[in-house]
């Protein structure tokens, strides 16, 4: 009986090893060397890409300067979009609730960090078509103080950064309210 178990295990092991060698070659496409764009292995190509280069400039910022955001609060821009390839630094006055926007063209990541408000955040680089935003609530002890934020990106990439805060009362024109979620189910 001991011989049958060993033969069975040996045959199973041999079958598994054969499958392991064959499966990677079946149905897996690999991009040809140097392929970045226009390759069936890479996938669809956005309209603004060319066969030779990725975009080098950011499109117009998609978020208006005054808008309705989280909790139907009206936010307004306080630091217009800035771009760069070298590390950049910005001073700002800490408000109770702020929105930080970060975008990147190229490879790697873009990162913003502000030790004064204990915030460090990064986004993946890409084509720069859609900035990421994070709503941040500051500690009460930090509100009203000046803080500093540093923005960096992987070497060879370009970052874009913007800061928004809750708009003061009476900002005109006030954007439309975001409809509340319905709590009823069908």
N, C-alpha and C positions, 0 to 999 in steps of 0.2 A: 504494500500500500504506500509505503514511503517513496518508492520509485515513481508511482503514478503522480503524486503531488509534485515531485520535482520536475517531471516531464511537462506537466500541465503548466507549472509556473514558468518554466523555460520557454515553452511555446507562447504563452501570453506575453512574456517579456519581449520576445522576438517580434511578435505582432505589433506591440506598442511602439517599439523602436522603429519599425518600418513605417508605421503611420506617422510618427513624429518627423521622419525624414521627408515624407511625401507631402504632408499637409501644408507646410509653408510655401511650397512651390505651386500649389493648386489654389487658384482664385485670389491670390495676393498680388496686386500690381505694385510696382515700385517705380518711383519717379526716375527718369534717366538722370545721369550725373549732371549737376548744374541746373536742373529744371526748377524754375520758380513760378513761372507763369505759362499759360497756354499749354498745359500738359494734362492729359486725361487722368493721370495719377494724382495731380495736384488738385484738380477740381475746377469749378466755374471761375471765371475771371471777372472781377468787377469792371464796369464800363470805363472807369477812369484809369485803369492800368493799361500800359502799353506792353508790347512784347519785350521791351528792353529795360523799362524802369518803373519803379513804384512812384507814387505821388511825392512831391517834395514840399508842397504847401498845403495848409489846412483849408478846407472850404469855409464859407461863412459859418459862424457859430450858430448851431441849430436852435438853441434856446434863446428866446427873446430877453431883452434886458429887464423886463418886469413880467412876472408870470405867477400863476397859482400853482403851488406845490404841495408838499406834505401837509396834511391836516387842513387843507383849504387856506393855508397861510399865503399871503402875497409876498413874494421875494423880489428883490431888486439887485442888480449887479453893483458891486462896490469896487471890484478890481476887474477891469476889462481884460479880455483874453490876451495873454502875453505868450510869446513863443521863444524858443531858444534851443541850442544844441549843447551849450555849456551850462553848468549849474547856475540857477537863478535864485535870487532871494527877494522876498517881499515882506514888508511890515504891514500889519493890519490891526485894527481895534477889534478885540474879541467881543462878539455879541452873543446873546443867549442861544440863538440857533443860527447856523450858517450852512451854506452849501458850497462845497469845494468841487470844482470840475477839473478833470485831468484827462489828457488825450496824448497820443503818441503816434508818430509815423516812423516806421522802421522795424527793427528787430529788438527783442529783449523786452525791457519794461521801462516805464516812467514812474518816478516815485516822488511823493511830497512828504516832508516831515516837518513837524513843528513841536519841538520839545516843550515849549511853554504851555501848550494845551494838550500835551501827551497824545498826539495824533501822528501816525505813520501809516501811509497808504500807498499802494502801487497798483498799476494797471498794465496789462499786456499791450505791447505796441502792435500796430497793424497799419491800416491804410489811412488812419486819421479821420475817418468819416463819421464816427459817433463818439463824442466824449462821454466819459463815465462821471457820474456825480455821486457825492456822498453827503447826506445831511448829518450835521454834527451838532450836538448839544454840549455846550461848554459848562464846566463846573462854575457854580456861582462865584467862587473866589477869583476866577479868571476874567469874568465879564467886566468890560470897561478898560482893561489893561491892554497895552500894546503887545503883540506877539510877532514872531518872525517865522516864516515858512521858507524852506529850501526845496526847490524842484530840480530833479536830475533825471537823466535818461541814459540808457545804455549807449556806450560810445558809438557814434555814427547815426544815432536816432535823433529825432526832433520832438520836443515836448510842447504842449499847450496847456495853460493853466488860467483859471478864472475863479473869483470868489463872489458869492452872493450872500445877502442877509435878508432877514424879514424887513419888509418895507415899512416906513413910518406910516402912521394913520393918515388917511386922506390922499395917498398916492393915486393920481389920476393918469390915464384911465385905468380903473381897476379891471383886471381880467375876469372873465366868466368863472364862476365857481365850478369845481369838479363835482359831478353828481355823486351823492352818497351811494354806497353799496346797498342793494336791496337785501333785507334779511329774510324775505319770504322765498320759499322754494316751490318749484312747479310740481 
